[in-house]
Amino acid sequence: MAIEVLGPVIGPLEQDRRAPAELISQCAQEETDPERQLTAWEMPETLGLPT
């Protein structure tokens, strides 16, 4: 489901697939809610992005 939501955002970034993963990781570092932080840490792998 996450890929369906983020697909339009990730699509234009196909040439630099590390950029979205880095942005998501940065957001995870700044997240204070433990559950949301865990979700953010797992998201690049869930989306199949290189880390």
Stockholm file with secondary structure:
# STOCKHOLM 1.0

chainA/1-51         MAIEVLGPVIGPLEQDRRAPAELISQCAQEETDPERQLTAWEMPETLGLPT
#=GR chainA/1-51 SS CHHHHHHHHHGGGGGGTHHHHHHHHHHHHHCCSHHHHHHHHHHHHHTTCCC
#=GC SS_cons        CHHHHHHHHHGGGGGGTHHHHHHHHHHHHHCCSHHHHHHHHHHHHHTTCCC
//
